[in-house]
Amino acid sequence: MSILLTKQAALRVSNLLSQRGSGVGLRIKVKTTGCSGLSYKLEYVDKCSLEDLVFESFGVKIFIKKDHLIYLDGTEIDYAKEGFKEGFKFINPNEKARCGCGESFTI
């Protein structure tokens, strides 16, 4: 069971938390939405809850709710700049398909 950040993603999260001035890590969630049914959601974490599983990559803590592990186990999160676009990229071995616009996926 694991969720990993690449070094590049961890650096970006560290910078964002530093700019924000508070927070203990990043929460990764899955929510129902989009063409294919599920999408990723990222948010800052100021306080850990009892429902959280905590993973750490390159000194950055990643929080997920226990019931989201079925969707996220084994996921690697990268941060990339491609042309004019930049953002987090999810490499999830549990994904069966993605919608054409890339905003949602199915398990």
Backbone as CSV, one residue per row, in Angstrom:
resi,resn,N_x,N_y,N_z,CA_x,CA_y,CA_z,C_x,C_y,C_z
1,MET,0.842,-1.173,0.000,0.000,0.000,0.000,0.890,1.239,0.000
2,SER,0.717,2.048,-1.021,1.514,3.260,-1.054,0.957,4.283,-2.033
3,ILE,1.293,5.510,-1.769,1.069,6.644,-2.656,2.403,7.387,-2.655
4,LEU,2.929,7.712,-3.822,4.243,8.332,-3.902,4.204,9.642,-4.671
5,LEU,5.048,10.561,-4.271,5.311,11.765,-5.046,6.683,11.610,-5.673
6,THR,6.836,12.052,-6.912,8.169,12.122,-7.482,8.899,13.273,-6.800
7,LYS,10.206,13.338,-7.002,10.982,14.423,-6.403,10.465,15.777,-6.883
8,GLN,10.139,15.883,-8.170,9.643,17.130,-8.744,8.308,17.533,-8.115
9,ALA,7.410,16.565,-7.917,6.109,16.855,-7.294,6.283,17.257,-5.836
10,ALA,7.173,16.573,-5.128,7.414,16.907,-3.720,7.966,18.322,-3.584
11,LEU,8.865,18.707,-4.474,9.402,20.072,-4.449,8.299,21.099,-4.681
12,ARG,7.412,20.808,-5.619,6.318,21.741,-5.906,5.381,21.871,-4.703
13,VAL,5.016,20.747,-4.088,4.147,20.782,-2.909,4.829,21.542,-1.776
14,SER,6.109,21.283,-1.551,6.856,21.998,-0.505,6.828,23.502,-0.746
15,ASN,7.039,23.904,-1.991,7.005,25.325,-2.338,5.623,25.925,-2.115
16,LEU,4.587,25.200,-2.508,3.218,25.696,-2.318,2.878,25.845,-0.838
17,LEU,3.268,24.866,-0.033,3.015,24.946,1.407,3.789,26.107,2.027
18,SER,5.002,26.310,1.559,5.817,27.412,2.063,5.193,28.762,1.708
19,GLN,4.737,28.906,0.474,4.085,30.145,0.039,2.796,30.388,0.819
20,ARG,2.095,29.312,1.106,0.842,29.406,1.857,1.103,29.826,3.300
21,GLY,2.235,29.397,3.839,2.601,29.769,5.197,2.074,28.849,6.277
22,SER,1.343,27.817,5.896,0.838,26.845,6.868,0.501,25.547,6.149
23,GLY,0.258,24.512,6.925,-0.115,23.219,6.371,0.915,22.161,6.698
24,VAL,0.425,20.926,6.844,1.308,19.808,7.170,1.500,18.850,5.996
25,GLY,0.745,19.053,4.916,0.882,18.178,3.762,-0.220,18.389,2.754
26,LEU,-0.399,17.376,1.919,-1.338,17.423,0.808,-2.313,16.258,0.906
27,ARG,-3.604,16.540,0.765,-4.626,15.481,0.744,-4.967,15.162,-0.709
28,ILE,-5.049,13.873,-1.007,-5.475,13.419,-2.320,-6.798,12.696,-2.139
29,LYS,-7.787,13.141,-2.902,-9.126,12.573,-2.812,-9.572,12.113,-4.197
30,VAL,-10.562,11.267,-4.197,-11.236,10.873,-5.423,-12.686,11.271,-5.250
31,LYS,-13.231,11.964,-6.251,-14.641,12.331,-6.166,-15.354,11.922,-7.437
32,THR,-16.644,11.711,-7.314,-17.463,11.312,-8.443,-17.774,12.538,-9.288
33,THR,-17.360,12.483,-10.553,-17.588,13.599,-11.470,-17.077,13.238,-12.862
34,GLY,-17.352,14.075,-13.822,-16.774,13.957,-15.161,-17.386,12.880,-16.023
35,CYS,-16.822,12.740,-17.200,-17.325,11.806,-18.217,-17.177,10.349,-17.793
36,SER,-16.055,10.032,-17.157,-15.746,8.643,-16.824,-16.139,8.253,-15.410
37,GLY,-16.507,9.203,-14.580,-17.015,8.858,-13.262,-16.231,9.328,-12.061
38,LEU,-14.881,9.362,-12.132,-14.062,9.738,-10.975,-13.021,10.774,-11.384
39,SER,-12.670,11.643,-10.449,-11.582,12.580,-10.699,-10.769,12.769,-9.421
40,TYR,-9.554,13.247,-9.596,-8.659,13.508,-8.479,-8.898,14.915,-7.956
41,LYS,-8.759,15.058,-6.648,-8.872,16.371,-6.026,-7.726,16.500,-5.030
42,LEU,-7.057,17.639,-5.053,-5.956,17.916,-4.145,-6.338,19.070,-3.242
43,GLU,-5.964,18.974,-1.971,-6.204,20.090,-1.053,-5.132,20.076,0.036
44,TYR,-4.919,21.231,0.611,-3.960,21.348,1.707,-4.524,20.691,2.961
45,VAL,-3.630,20.177,3.789,-4.020,19.598,5.070,-3.374,20.428,6.177
46,ASP,-4.213,20.926,7.081,-3.707,21.671,8.225,-3.648,20.806,9.471
47,LYS,-4.466,19.737,9.471,-4.537,18.874,10.649,-4.945,17.464,10.201
48,CYS,-4.248,16.467,10.699,-4.533,15.075,10.384,-5.810,14.632,11.106
49,SER,-6.614,13.793,10.444,-7.810,13.252,11.100,-7.608,11.757,11.351
50,LEU,-8.459,11.176,12.174,-8.357,9.751,12.500,-8.632,8.864,11.293
51,GLU,-9.337,9.386,10.284,-9.662,8.617,9.077,-8.517,8.599,8.071
52,ASP,-7.455,9.330,8.338,-6.367,9.483,7.373,-5.345,8.367,7.420
53,LEU,-4.884,7.992,6.236,-3.664,7.222,6.076,-2.624,8.243,5.652
54,VAL,-1.406,8.111,6.150,-0.366,9.095,5.855,0.818,8.390,5.201
55,PHE,1.232,8.931,4.062,2.406,8.449,3.341,3.378,9.625,3.250
56,GLU,4.640,9.333,3.024,5.612,10.408,2.923,6.573,10.145,1.778
57,SER,6.813,11.172,0.982,7.780,11.109,-0.115,8.629,12.361,-0.091
58,PHE,9.931,12.191,-0.065,10.870,13.313,-0.098,10.522,14.371,0.939
59,GLY,10.096,13.917,2.122,9.801,14.824,3.215,8.427,15.468,3.182
60,VAL,7.610,15.131,2.193,6.257,15.700,2.082,5.242,14.635,2.472
61,LYS,4.327,15.002,3.369,3.284,14.068,3.804,2.091,14.127,2.858
62,ILE,1.592,12.926,2.534,0.431,12.767,1.670,-0.652,12.098,2.503
63,PHE,-1.821,12.702,2.547,-2.937,12.191,3.335,-4.032,11.699,2.408
64,ILE,-4.591,10.533,2.737,-5.787,10.061,2.033,-6.728,9.436,3.054
65,LYS,-7.995,9.490,2.769,-8.983,8.812,3.601,-8.855,7.307,3.344
66,LYS,-9.051,6.522,4.378,-8.888,5.070,4.274,-9.738,4.472,3.160
67,ASP,-10.965,4.970,2.993,-11.844,4.395,1.981,-11.476,4.809,0.549
68,HIS,-10.508,5.700,0.372,-10.052,6.075,-0.967,-8.862,5.243,-1.423
69,LEU,-8.287,4.454,-0.513,-7.109,3.660,-0.854,-7.402,2.681,-1.988
70,ILE,-8.593,2.155,-2.065,-8.944,1.213,-3.130,-8.760,1.853,-4.510
71,TYR,-8.948,3.156,-4.614,-8.797,3.872,-5.884,-7.365,4.359,-6.119
72,LEU,-6.620,4.598,-5.045,-5.338,5.295,-5.145,-4.102,4.450,-4.861
73,ASP,-4.265,3.232,-4.361,-3.114,2.412,-3.993,-2.165,2.231,-5.180
74,GLY,-0.903,2.522,-4.963,0.111,2.373,-6.000,0.286,3.589,-6.894
75,THR,-0.462,4.641,-6.635,-0.404,5.837,-7.477,0.883,6.620,-7.253
76,GLU,1.461,7.077,-8.346,2.604,7.980,-8.300,2.136,9.319,-8.863
77,ILE,2.500,10.392,-8.177,2.106,11.725,-8.613,3.360,12.480,-9.015
78,ASP,3.339,12.979,-10.233,4.461,13.733,-10.774,4.014,15.172,-10.996
79,TYR,4.968,16.048,-11.161,4.677,17.442,-11.518,5.483,17.744,-12.761
80,ALA,4.792,18.186,-13.807,5.480,18.389,-15.078,5.058,19.696,-15.736
81,LYS,5.989,20.251,-16.488,5.730,21.410,-17.342,5.865,20.925,-18.778
82,GLU,4.792,21.082,-19.547,4.797,20.667,-20.949,4.278,21.831,-21.779
83,GLY,5.172,22.513,-22.445,4.771,23.692,-23.208,4.244,24.765,-22.269
84,PHE,3.029,25.220,-22.537,2.407,26.240,-21.697,1.641,25.650,-20.521
85,LYS,1.551,24.338,-20.475,0.800,23.681,-19.404,1.737,23.157,-18.334
86,GLU,1.290,23.232,-17.100,2.029,22.618,-16.007,1.023,22.142,-14.974
87,GLY,1.377,21.073,-14.287,0.496,20.581,-13.246,0.878,19.194,-12.779
88,PHE,0.072,18.698,-11.864,0.300,17.376,-11.312,-0.249,16.328,-12.268
89,LYS,0.476,15.248,-12.387,0.110,14.153,-13.281,0.015,12.881,-12.442
90,PHE,-1.091,12.177,-12.555,-1.337,10.967,-11.772,-1.045,9.734,-12.617
91,ILE,-0.189,8.873,-12.117,0.091,7.593,-12.748,-0.486,6.543,-11.806
92,ASN,-1.703,6.110,-12.124,-2.471,5.242,-11.241,-2.649,3.869,-11.894
93,PRO,-2.044,2.818,-11.327,-2.162,1.483,-11.916,-3.577,0.908,-11.842
94,ASN,-4.449,1.533,-11.066,-5.825,1.047,-10.928,-6.756,1.576,-12.014
95,GLU,-6.332,2.586,-12.742,-7.178,3.165,-13.794,-7.395,2.159,-14.914
96,LYS,-8.651,2.046,-15.335,-8.987,1.183,-16.471,-9.113,2.012,-17.743
97,ALA,-9.581,3.262,-17.594,-9.740,4.145,-18.756,-9.827,5.584,-18.277
98,ARG,-9.527,6.516,-19.203,-9.653,7.952,-18.965,-10.577,8.529,-20.019
99,CYS,-11.242,9.606,-19.671,-12.085,10.269,-20.658,-11.179,11.006,-21.652
100,GLY,-11.745,11.428,-22.750,-10.980,12.092,-23.803,-10.333,13.386,-23.368
101,CYS,-10.965,14.127,-22.460,-10.391,15.394,-22.019,-9.368,15.201,-20.905
102,GLY,-9.265,13.984,-20.356,-8.270,13.697,-19.339,-8.631,14.142,-17.930
103,GLU,-9.850,14.596,-17.728,-10.273,15.103,-16.410,-10.818,14.021,-15.487
104,SER,-11.241,12.896,-16.029,-11.808,11.867,-15.163,-11.353,10.479,-15.634
105,PHE,-11.595,9.484,-14.779,-11.140,8.122,-15.050,-12.113,7.120,-14.447
106,THR,-11.925,5.849,-14.820,-12.701,4.755,-14.233,-11.739,3.732,-13.646
107,ILE,-12.243,3.010,-12.670,-11.471,1.937,-12.021,-12.082,0.613,-12.440
